[in-house]
């Protein structure tokens, strides 16, 4: 499945980062994931996502 074709506004991406802190976070919360991203598709079909991390805070990234 090609995410650039099937993804749409409001979809969520679930992440499991590879660091000691996020591993600890997943252990404490008993979850497979440690953070999420929110997808937004513009009217011109560009795909972007909002992601929040401890290092950068909330940021908007192009899927490209």
PDB file of N, CA, C and O in Angstrom, chain B, residues numbered from 101:
ATOM      1  N   UNK B 101       0.846  -1.176   0.000  1.00  0.00           N
ATOM      2  CA  UNK B 101       0.000   0.000   0.000  1.00  0.00           C
ATOM      3  C   UNK B 101       0.894   1.243   0.000  1.00  0.00           C
ATOM      4  O   UNK B 101       1.826   1.356   0.797  1.00  0.00           O
ATOM      5  N   UNK B 102       0.599   2.148  -0.886  1.00  0.00           N
ATOM      6  CA  UNK B 102       1.367   3.388  -1.001  1.00  0.00           C
ATOM      7  C   UNK B 102       0.692   4.468  -0.156  1.00  0.00           C
ATOM      8  O   UNK B 102      -0.398   4.937  -0.484  1.00  0.00           O
ATOM      9  N   UNK B 103       1.342   4.848   0.914  1.00  0.00           N
ATOM     10  CA  UNK B 103       0.778   5.828   1.840  1.00  0.00           C
ATOM     11  C   UNK B 103       0.529   7.172   1.162  1.00  0.00           C
ATOM     12  O   UNK B 103      -0.415   7.874   1.524  1.00  0.00           O
ATOM     13  N   UNK B 104       1.348   7.540   0.196  1.00  0.00           N
ATOM     14  CA  UNK B 104       1.165   8.842  -0.464  1.00  0.00           C
ATOM     15  C   UNK B 104      -0.137   8.887  -1.253  1.00  0.00           C
ATOM     16  O   UNK B 104      -0.647   9.971  -1.536  1.00  0.00           O
ATOM     17  N   UNK B 105      -0.672   7.749  -1.608  1.00  0.00           N
ATOM     18  CA  UNK B 105      -1.943   7.690  -2.330  1.00  0.00           C
ATOM     19  C   UNK B 105      -3.114   7.485  -1.375  1.00  0.00           C
ATOM     20  O   UNK B 105      -4.157   8.120  -1.528  1.00  0.00           O
ATOM     21  N   UNK B 106      -2.948   6.605  -0.391  1.00  0.00           N
ATOM     22  CA  UNK B 106      -4.079   6.218   0.460  1.00  0.00           C
ATOM     23  C   UNK B 106      -4.281   7.109   1.686  1.00  0.00           C
ATOM     24  O   UNK B 106      -5.387   7.146   2.225  1.00  0.00           O
ATOM     25  N   UNK B 107      -3.266   7.818   2.139  1.00  0.00           N
ATOM     26  CA  UNK B 107      -3.399   8.646   3.343  1.00  0.00           C
ATOM     27  C   UNK B 107      -4.271   9.866   3.090  1.00  0.00           C
ATOM     28  O   UNK B 107      -4.313  10.398   1.981  1.00  0.00           O
ATOM     29  N   UNK B 108      -4.965  10.300   4.131  1.00  0.00           N
ATOM     30  CA  UNK B 108      -5.822  11.471   4.013  1.00  0.00           C
ATOM     31  C   UNK B 108      -5.816  12.245   5.326  1.00  0.00           C
ATOM     32  O   UNK B 108      -5.358  11.739   6.351  1.00  0.00           O
ATOM     33  N   UNK B 109      -6.316  13.447   5.290  1.00  0.00           N
ATOM     34  CA  UNK B 109      -6.374  14.293   6.480  1.00  0.00           C
ATOM     35  C   UNK B 109      -7.077  13.569   7.621  1.00  0.00           C
ATOM     36  O   UNK B 109      -8.122  12.946   7.434  1.00  0.00           O
ATOM     37  N   UNK B 110      -6.486  13.663   8.795  1.00  0.00           N
ATOM     38  CA  UNK B 110      -7.068  13.046   9.976  1.00  0.00           C
ATOM     39  C   UNK B 110      -6.498  11.679  10.302  1.00  0.00           C
ATOM     40  O   UNK B 110      -6.711  11.172  11.403  1.00  0.00           O
ATOM     41  N   UNK B 111      -5.778  11.071   9.368  1.00  0.00           N
ATOM     42  CA  UNK B 111      -5.145   9.783   9.655  1.00  0.00           C
ATOM     43  C   UNK B 111      -4.022   9.980  10.672  1.00  0.00           C
ATOM     44  O   UNK B 111      -3.428  11.055  10.750  1.00  0.00           O
ATOM     45  N   UNK B 112      -3.741   8.954  11.435  1.00  0.00           N
ATOM     46  CA  UNK B 112      -2.673   8.986  12.420  1.00  0.00           C
ATOM     47  C   UNK B 112      -1.584   7.981  12.063  1.00  0.00           C
ATOM     48  O   UNK B 112      -1.869   6.883  11.584  1.00  0.00           O
ATOM     49  N   UNK B 113      -0.352   8.364  12.299  1.00  0.00           N
ATOM     50  CA  UNK B 113       0.783   7.451  12.183  1.00  0.00           C
ATOM     51  C   UNK B 113       1.263   7.145  13.595  1.00  0.00           C
ATOM     52  O   UNK B 113       1.425   8.058  14.405  1.00  0.00           O
ATOM     53  N   UNK B 114       1.491   5.882  13.894  1.00  0.00           N
ATOM     54  CA  UNK B 114       1.985   5.476  15.205  1.00  0.00           C
ATOM     55  C   UNK B 114       3.453   5.130  15.088  1.00  0.00           C
ATOM     56  O   UNK B 114       3.858   4.424  14.165  1.00  0.00           O
ATOM     57  N   UNK B 115       4.261   5.629  16.029  1.00  0.00           N
ATOM     58  CA  UNK B 115       5.708   5.444  15.974  1.00  0.00           C
ATOM     59  C   UNK B 115       6.223   4.703  17.200  1.00  0.00           C
ATOM     60  O   UNK B 115       5.681   4.823  18.299  1.00  0.00           O
ATOM     61  N   UNK B 116       7.277   3.940  16.981  1.00  0.00           N
ATOM     62  CA  UNK B 116       8.066   3.353  18.059  1.00  0.00           C
ATOM     63  C   UNK B 116       9.508   3.756  17.795  1.00  0.00           C
ATOM     64  O   UNK B 116      10.218   3.094  17.038  1.00  0.00           O
ATOM     65  N   UNK B 117       9.933   4.838  18.418  1.00  0.00           N
ATOM     66  CA  UNK B 117      11.282   5.359  18.204  1.00  0.00           C
ATOM     67  C   UNK B 117      12.307   4.422  18.829  1.00  0.00           C
ATOM     68  O   UNK B 117      11.976   3.564  19.647  1.00  0.00           O
ATOM     69  N   UNK B 118      13.546   4.606  18.427  1.00  0.00           N
ATOM     70  CA  UNK B 118      14.609   3.710  18.854  1.00  0.00           C
ATOM     71  C   UNK B 118      15.586   4.439  19.782  1.00  0.00           C
ATOM     72  O   UNK B 118      16.713   4.749  19.393  1.00  0.00           O
ATOM     73  N   UNK B 119      15.144   4.705  20.998  1.00  0.00           N
ATOM     74  CA  UNK B 119      16.034   5.313  21.992  1.00  0.00           C
ATOM     75  C   UNK B 119      15.724   4.698  23.352  1.00  0.00           C
ATOM     76  O   UNK B 119      14.675   4.080  23.534  1.00  0.00           O
ATOM     77  N   UNK B 120      16.632   4.866  24.299  1.00  0.00           N
ATOM     78  CA  UNK B 120      16.400   4.285  25.625  1.00  0.00           C
ATOM     79  C   UNK B 120      15.187   4.918  26.298  1.00  0.00           C
ATOM     80  O   UNK B 120      14.428   4.238  26.988  1.00  0.00           O
ATOM     81  N   UNK B 121      15.008   6.226  26.096  1.00  0.00           N
ATOM     82  CA  UNK B 121      13.891   6.917  26.739  1.00  0.00           C
ATOM     83  C   UNK B 121      12.550   6.445  26.203  1.00  0.00           C
ATOM     84  O   UNK B 121      11.626   6.189  26.975  1.00  0.00           O
ATOM     85  N   UNK B 122      12.437   6.328  24.878  1.00  0.00           N
ATOM     86  CA  UNK B 122      11.155   5.891  24.308  1.00  0.00           C
ATOM     87  C   UNK B 122      10.893   4.422  24.630  1.00  0.00           C
ATOM     88  O   UNK B 122       9.741   4.013  24.775  1.00  0.00           O
ATOM     89  N   UNK B 123      11.958   3.629  24.743  1.00  0.00           N
ATOM     90  CA  UNK B 123      11.793   2.246  25.177  1.00  0.00           C
ATOM     91  C   UNK B 123      11.250   2.176  26.598  1.00  0.00           C
ATOM     92  O   UNK B 123      10.367   1.374  26.899  1.00  0.00           O
ATOM     93  N   UNK B 124      11.790   3.025  27.465  1.00  0.00           N
ATOM     94  CA  UNK B 124      11.301   3.108  28.835  1.00  0.00           C
ATOM     95  C   UNK B 124       9.846   3.570  28.861  1.00  0.00           C
ATOM     96  O   UNK B 124       9.025   3.024  29.599  1.00  0.00           O
ATOM     97  N   UNK B 125       9.539   4.573  28.054  1.00  0.00           N
ATOM     98  CA  UNK B 125       8.173   5.091  27.986  1.00  0.00           C
ATOM     99  C   UNK B 125       7.198   3.991  27.574  1.00  0.00           C
ATOM    100  O   UNK B 125       6.133   3.858  28.178  1.00  0.00           O
ATOM    101  N   UNK B 126       7.543   3.202  26.557  1.00  0.00           N
ATOM    102  CA  UNK B 126       6.668   2.113  26.117  1.00  0.00           C
ATOM    103  C   UNK B 126       6.516   1.044  27.201  1.00  0.00           C
ATOM    104  O   UNK B 126       5.446   0.455  27.348  1.00  0.00           O
ATOM    105  N   UNK B 127       7.591   0.794  27.962  1.00  0.00           N
ATOM    106  CA  UNK B 127       7.522  -0.183  29.049  1.00  0.00           C
ATOM    107  C   UNK B 127       6.585   0.303  30.148  1.00  0.00           C
ATOM    108  O   UNK B 127       5.723  -0.441  30.616  1.00  0.00           O
ATOM    109  N   UNK B 128       6.763   1.558  30.555  1.00  0.00           N
ATOM    110  CA  UNK B 128       5.942   2.107  31.633  1.00  0.00           C
ATOM    111  C   UNK B 128       4.470   2.188  31.227  1.00  0.00           C
ATOM    112  O   UNK B 128       3.586   1.877  32.025  1.00  0.00           O
ATOM    113  N   UNK B 129       4.211   2.600  29.998  1.00  0.00           N
ATOM    114  CA  UNK B 129       2.822   2.748  29.546  1.00  0.00           C
ATOM    115  C   UNK B 129       2.241   1.442  29.010  1.00  0.00           C
ATOM    116  O   UNK B 129       1.053   1.372  28.695  1.00  0.00           O
ATOM    117  N   UNK B 130       3.079   0.405  28.904  1.00  0.00           N
ATOM    118  CA  UNK B 130       2.676  -0.889  28.360  1.00  0.00           C
ATOM    119  C   UNK B 130       2.043  -0.729  26.976  1.00  0.00           C
ATOM    120  O   UNK B 130       0.981  -1.282  26.690  1.00  0.00           O
ATOM    121  N   UNK B 131       2.720   0.036  26.137  1.00  0.00           N
ATOM    122  CA  UNK B 131       2.249   0.318  24.791  1.00  0.00           C
ATOM    123  C   UNK B 131       3.308  -0.102  23.772  1.00  0.00           C
ATOM    124  O   UNK B 131       4.492  -0.192  24.094  1.00  0.00           O
ATOM    125  N   UNK B 132       2.873  -0.353  22.559  1.00  0.00           N
ATOM    126  CA  UNK B 132       3.804  -0.654  21.469  1.00  0.00           C
ATOM    127  C   UNK B 132       4.331   0.621  20.809  1.00  0.00           C
ATOM    128  O   UNK B 132       5.273   0.564  20.018  1.00  0.00           O
ATOM    129  N   UNK B 133       3.739   1.755  21.126  1.00  0.00           N
ATOM    130  CA  UNK B 133       4.072   3.016  20.457  1.00  0.00           C
ATOM    131  C   UNK B 133       4.410   4.088  21.480  1.00  0.00           C
ATOM    132  O   UNK B 133       3.958   4.036  22.624  1.00  0.00           O
ATOM    133  N   UNK B 134       5.217   5.067  21.055  1.00  0.00           N
ATOM    134  CA  UNK B 134       5.592   6.133  21.975  1.00  0.00           C
ATOM    135  C   UNK B 134       5.183   7.513  21.514  1.00  0.00           C
ATOM    136  O   UNK B 134       5.190   8.444  22.319  1.00  0.00           O
ATOM    137  N   UNK B 135       4.826   7.685  20.255  1.00  0.00           N
ATOM    138  CA  UNK B 135       4.273   8.964  19.824  1.00  0.00           C
ATOM    139  C   UNK B 135       3.507   8.796  18.518  1.00  0.00           C
ATOM    140  O   UNK B 135       3.605   7.768  17.849  1.00  0.00           O
ATOM    141  N   UNK B 136       2.745   9.825  18.171  1.00  0.00           N
ATOM    142  CA  UNK B 136       1.910   9.779  16.976  1.00  0.00           C
ATOM    143  C   UNK B 136       2.176  11.002  16.105  1.00  0.00           C
ATOM    144  O   UNK B 136       2.740  12.001  16.551  1.00  0.00           O
ATOM    145  N   UNK B 137       1.757  10.888  14.863  1.00  0.00           N
ATOM    146  CA  UNK B 137       1.776  12.028  13.942  1.00  0.00           C
ATOM    147  C   UNK B 137       0.392  12.124  13.314  1.00  0.00           C
ATOM    148  O   UNK B 137      -0.282  11.114  13.107  1.00  0.00           O
ATOM    149  N   UNK B 138      -0.014  13.332  13.021  1.00  0.00           N
ATOM    150  CA  UNK B 138      -1.319  13.628  12.430  1.00  0.00           C
ATOM    151  C   UNK B 138      -1.111  14.014  10.972  1.00  0.00           C
ATOM    152  O   UNK B 138      -0.331  14.921  10.683  1.00  0.00           O
ATOM    153  N   UNK B 139      -1.789  13.345  10.055  1.00  0.00           N
ATOM    154  CA  UNK B 139      -1.618  13.604   8.622  1.00  0.00           C
ATOM    155  C   UNK B 139      -2.601  14.668   8.147  1.00  0.00           C
ATOM    156  O   UNK B 139      -3.751  14.714   8.583  1.00  0.00           O
ATOM    157  N   UNK B 140      -2.127  15.517   7.248  1.00  0.00           N
ATOM    158  CA  UNK B 140      -2.949  16.544   6.622  1.00  0.00           C
ATOM    159  C   UNK B 140      -2.671  16.522   5.122  1.00  0.00           C
ATOM    160  O   UNK B 140      -1.519  16.604   4.695  1.00  0.00           O
ATOM    161  N   UNK B 141      -3.740  16.412   4.324  1.00  0.00           N
ATOM    162  CA  UNK B 141      -3.594  16.472   2.872  1.00  0.00           C
ATOM    163  C   UNK B 141      -4.190  17.795   2.402  1.00  0.00           C
ATOM    164  O   UNK B 141      -5.367  18.078   2.626  1.00  0.00           O
ATOM    165  N   UNK B 142      -3.354  18.598   1.746  1.00  0.00           N
ATOM    166  CA  UNK B 142      -3.809  19.871   1.203  1.00  0.00           C
ATOM    167  C   UNK B 142      -4.683  19.653  -0.026  1.00  0.00           C
ATOM    168  O   UNK B 142      -4.675  18.572  -0.614  1.00  0.00           O
ATOM    169  N   UNK B 143      -5.431  20.671  -0.412  1.00  0.00           N
ATOM    170  CA  UNK B 143      -6.307  20.584  -1.585  1.00  0.00           C
ATOM    171  C   UNK B 143      -5.526  20.269  -2.860  1.00  0.00           C
ATOM    172  O   UNK B 143      -6.069  19.664  -3.785  1.00  0.00           O
ATOM    173  N   UNK B 144      -4.248  20.677  -2.915  1.00  0.00           N
ATOM    174  CA  UNK B 144      -3.425  20.388  -4.100  1.00  0.00           C
ATOM    175  C   UNK B 144      -2.746  19.014  -4.010  1.00  0.00           C
ATOM    176  O   UNK B 144      -1.845  18.716  -4.794  1.00  0.00           O
ATOM    177  N   UNK B 145      -3.177  18.175  -3.052  1.00  0.00           N
ATOM    178  CA  UNK B 145      -2.734  16.785  -2.857  1.00  0.00           C
ATOM    179  C   UNK B 145      -1.401  16.636  -2.129  1.00  0.00           C
ATOM    180  O   UNK B 145      -0.959  15.508  -1.911  1.00  0.00           O
ATOM    181  N   UNK B 146      -0.739  17.738  -1.742  1.00  0.00           N
ATOM    182  CA  UNK B 146       0.488  17.597  -0.946  1.00  0.00           C
ATOM    183  C   UNK B 146       0.154  16.928   0.374  1.00  0.00           C
ATOM    184  O   UNK B 146      -0.899  17.176   0.961  1.00  0.00           O
ATOM    185  N   UNK B 147       1.056  16.085   0.831  1.00  0.00           N
ATOM    186  CA  UNK B 147       0.862  15.345   2.070  1.00  0.00           C
ATOM    187  C   UNK B 147       1.891  15.824   3.096  1.00  0.00           C
ATOM    188  O   UNK B 147       3.094  15.818   2.834  1.00  0.00           O
ATOM    189  N   UNK B 148       1.400  16.238   4.267  1.00  0.00           N
ATOM    190  CA  UNK B 148       2.272  16.681   5.349  1.00  0.00           C
ATOM    191  C   UNK B 148       1.819  16.005   6.634  1.00  0.00           C
ATOM    192  O   UNK B 148       0.731  15.432   6.699  1.00  0.00           O
ATOM    193  N   UNK B 149       2.670  16.080   7.657  1.00  0.00           N
ATOM    194  CA  UNK B 149       2.261  15.539   8.946  1.00  0.00           C
ATOM    195  C   UNK B 149       2.821  16.393  10.076  1.00  0.00           C
ATOM    196  O   UNK B 149       3.912  16.955   9.980  1.00  0.00           O
ATOM    197  N   UNK B 150       2.037  16.471  11.153  1.00  0.00           N
ATOM    198  CA  UNK B 150       2.441  17.129  12.384  1.00  0.00           C
ATOM    199  C   UNK B 150       2.972  16.051  13.314  1.00  0.00           C
ATOM    200  O   UNK B 150       2.320  15.032  13.540  1.00  0.00           O
ATOM    201  N   UNK B 151       4.155  16.286  13.845  1.00  0.00           N
ATOM    202  CA  UNK B 151       4.739  15.343  14.779  1.00  0.00           C
ATOM    203  C   UNK B 151       5.273  16.111  15.980  1.00  0.00           C
ATOM    204  O   UNK B 151       5.819  17.206  15.838  1.00  0.00           O
ATOM    205  N   UNK B 152       5.113  15.536  17.145  1.00  0.00           N
ATOM    206  CA  UNK B 152       5.630  16.147  18.360  1.00  0.00           C
ATOM    207  C   UNK B 152       6.641  15.212  18.996  1.00  0.00           C
ATOM    208  O   UNK B 152       6.332  14.057  19.290  1.00  0.00           O
ATOM    209  N   UNK B 153       7.857  15.716  19.209  1.00  0.00           N
ATOM    210  CA  UNK B 153       8.897  14.927  19.858  1.00  0.00           C
ATOM    211  C   UNK B 153       9.512  15.747  20.985  1.00  0.00           C
ATOM    212  O   UNK B 153       9.369  16.969  21.027  1.00  0.00           O
ATOM    213  N   UNK B 154      10.187  15.074  21.883  1.00  0.00           N
ATOM    214  CA  UNK B 154      10.819  15.758  23.004  1.00  0.00           C
ATOM    215  C   UNK B 154      11.904  16.717  22.532  1.00  0.00           C
ATOM    216  O   UNK B 154      12.113  17.762  23.148  1.00  0.00           O
ATOM    217  N   UNK B 155      12.600  16.376  21.447  1.00  0.00           N
ATOM    218  CA  UNK B 155      13.706  17.198  20.981  1.00  0.00           C
ATOM    219  C   UNK B 155      13.293  18.445  20.227  1.00  0.00           C
ATOM    220  O   UNK B 155      13.929  19.489  20.371  1.00  0.00           O
ATOM    221  N   UNK B 156      12.233  18.361  19.421  1.00  0.00           N
ATOM    222  CA  UNK B 156      11.852  19.487  18.565  1.00  0.00           C
ATOM    223  C   UNK B 156      10.508  20.103  18.906  1.00  0.00           C
ATOM    224  O   UNK B 156      10.182  21.178  18.403  1.00  0.00           O
ATOM    225  N   UNK B 157       9.731  19.459  19.734  1.00  0.00           N
ATOM    226  CA  UNK B 157       8.376  19.937  19.988  1.00  0.00           C
ATOM    227  C   UNK B 157       7.501  19.606  18.791  1.00  0.00           C
ATOM    228  O   UNK B 157       7.775  18.650  18.066  1.00  0.00           O
ATOM    229  N   UNK B 158       6.459  20.384  18.582  1.00  0.00           N
ATOM    230  CA  UNK B 158       5.551  20.138  17.457  1.00  0.00           C
ATOM    231  C   UNK B 158       6.122  20.786  16.198  1.00  0.00           C
ATOM    232  O   UNK B 158       6.513  21.953  16.201  1.00  0.00           O
ATOM    233  N   UNK B 159       6.160  20.001  15.124  1.00  0.00           N
ATOM    234  CA  UNK B 159       6.691  20.508  13.849  1.00  0.00           C
ATOM    235  C   UNK B 159       5.863  19.945  12.704  1.00  0.00           C
ATOM    236  O   UNK B 159       5.255  18.881  12.822  1.00  0.00           O
ATOM    237  N   UNK B 160       5.848  20.663  11.612  1.00  0.00           N
ATOM    238  CA  UNK B 160       5.155  20.244  10.394  1.00  0.00           C
ATOM    239  C   UNK B 160       6.204  19.781   9.391  1.00  0.00           C
ATOM    240  O   UNK B 160       7.165  20.498   9.109  1.00  0.00           O
ATOM    241  N   UNK B 161       6.013  18.578   8.856  1.00  0.00           N
ATOM    242  CA  UNK B 161       6.976  17.999   7.909  1.00  0.00           C
ATOM    243  C   UNK B 161       6.262  17.614   6.626  1.00  0.00           C
ATOM    244  O   UNK B 161       5.123  17.147   6.653  1.00  0.00           O
ATOM    245  N   UNK B 162       6.929  17.809   5.517  1.00  0.00           N
ATOM    246  CA  UNK B 162       6.441  17.328   4.227  1.00  0.00           C
ATOM    247  C   UNK B 162       6.702  15.840   4.142  1.00  0.00           C
ATOM    248  O   UNK B 162       7.752  15.376   4.587  1.00  0.00           O
ATOM    249  N   UNK B 163       5.772  15.076   3.580  1.00  0.00           N
ATOM    250  CA  UNK B 163       5.973  13.642   3.452  1.00  0.00           C
ATOM    251  C   UNK B 163       7.105  13.350   2.473  1.00  0.00           C
ATOM    252  O   UNK B 163       7.720  12.287   2.557  1.00  0.00           O
ATOM    253  N   UNK B 164       7.397  14.258   1.549  1.00  0.00           N
ATOM    254  CA  UNK B 164       8.474  14.063   0.591  1.00  0.00           C
ATOM    255  C   UNK B 164       9.761  13.965   1.329  1.00  0.00           C
ATOM    256  O   UNK B 164      10.814  13.798   0.714  1.00  0.00           O
TER     257      UNK B 164
END
